[in-house]
Amino acid sequence: MLQPLRDFPFVRDAYNNGLEDGELRGRTTGLATGLLTILEIRGFSVSAEVQALIRDCLDPEVLGRWHQRAKKAASLDEIFG
């Protein structure tokens, strides 16, 4: 019996790429949500533009850096500047 993931490399590659993309999107969505929560708890007024910047970022390293800065920053410029 045919098994698409075994017998068709292009199907397997597409499947694996989809998994990787999904994992990355899940990770960045979690980091973005956490960052927005920190900013809200710290009392920052976050514009729609900054919210979009955070939500559209697909680089976990950048989001992680912003996350760490947000814990101590006195202004949004210190986080994103």
FENRATA-V714883 format. One record per pair of residues at least 6 apart in sequence whose ideal C-beta (glycine too) atoms are under 7 Angstrom apart, sorted by the first residue. I is the first residue (numbers start at 0). J is the second residue. Records with the same first field share a line. If there is no record, write none. Layout:
I: J ; J
This chain:
3: 10
4: 10 ; 11 ; 14
23: 57
26: 59
27: 56 ; 57 ; 59 ; 62
30: 59 ; 62 ; 63 ; 66
31: 53 ; 54 ; 56 ; 62
33: 66
34: 53 ; 62 ; 65 ; 66 ; 69
35: 45 ; 50 ; 53
37: 66 ; 69 ; 70
38: 45 ; 69
41: 69
43: 75
49: 75 ; 79
56: 62
65: 78 ; 79
68: 77 ; 78
69: 78
72: 78
